[in-house]
Structure formats: structure tokens, C-alpha cells
Amino acid sequence: MELLNIQHIEKYYGSKSSLTKAIDDISFSVEEGEFVAIMGASGSGKTTLLNCISTIDRVTAGHISLENTDITTLKGKALNKFRREKLGFIFQDFNLLDTLTAYENISLALSIQKKPAAEIDKAVKTVAEQLGITEVLQKYPYQMSGGQKQRVASARAIVTDPKLVLADEPTGALDSKAARCCLSVSSTSTVSAAPL
């Protein structure tokens, strides 16, 4: 079953006098449960594409649909609700909150969704065990290695059981064993960007 459909999207940056085309007429679809890797050279638009799919950035032209909802038209509360309920993000630079422990970083999205404390605790501990980060749950980001931060960011992205996980170089800070573990834990559809 088709989950994500991208039709003829384009993205421009800058003003009319110095316009840069970051995405040029991209179309593809992702089936439920499918893992898609977007590969290209540095500066080729991979992160921009992920930012457009994630609604962090707006497309200049074209349409992006998730579960038959055109997300390019969402605004305000509807857009926030969509992000909270449908998407998981794994950022290239982790984006962990420095003042929160790993446990708190992972549980934040569930807290925002107003899940009961017992449900949050169970979900966080389950995903932490799956990703091998139980021992760092009470540590702050500055106390963790790059690989541990990457796994905490991955846990945060999948703990809410989103429909789609968007990952920008999700295994860049991981060894091959940890990378395989991270990629196998999520049963959701994943769109991932990686350099060539």
C-alpha cells in the first residue's frame, strides 16, 4: 500500500536575481514498510528533499502526500499535529536537547502527545533496550559518545511509532553492528539520505 507520494517537486532558494534550484522535478513513491535510501554527492539536495518531505521546508512546486493527505497544503495546528503523529526525524547533527537526559529526550514527544507516564516509561525502556542504550538513559548528551547520541536520536524518532521516519545520515556516527541494529528496529517506512 502506498504511504508516501512525491509528485514533481521543486525547491528554489534565494531571490530572483540569484535563484538556486536545490530540487529539480523529483517524483517517487514509498510503500508501507519500505526502506528508501536517497544517495548523492554532498550538496546534491538530499537534506533539502528530506526537509521538504518533513515539512521543515516548503516546496516551491509540486505535491507531497502521506496517506493520501497533501501535506504541502497543511498549516498551523494541522501541520503541527501531522508532524507529531505521523513523522519521526533523525537529524544529521542529532538535535538532542542538552539540558535533558537521554530518557527525557526520547520521552519528550510522548509527553507532548499527553501519553500516560506508565506508557511513556514502557515505550522508552523498550526502544532503549532494542537499540542498546539502556545504560545511557540517565546521561546528558555531553556525557555520551557520538554513536550513543545517534542511537538516542533514533530512539526518539521511533518511540512514537510514526508512519514515516526521515533520517539524514542516520548511521554516520555508528559502527556497522550498531548501524544494522538501528536500521532493523523500526518497522515503519523510512526515507534516508546518505552521501555517495
Buried (B, 14 or more C-beta within 10 A) or exposed (E): EEBBBBBEBBBBEEEEEEEEEBBEEBEEEBEBEBBBEBEEEEEBBBBBBBBBBBBBBEBBEBBBBBBEEEBBEBEEEEEEEBBEEBBBBBBBEBEBEEEBBBBBBBBBBBEEEEBEEEEBBEBBBEBBEBBBBBEBBEBBBEEBEEBBBBBBBBBBBBBBEBBBBBBBBBBBBBEEEBBEBBBEBBEBBBBBBBEE
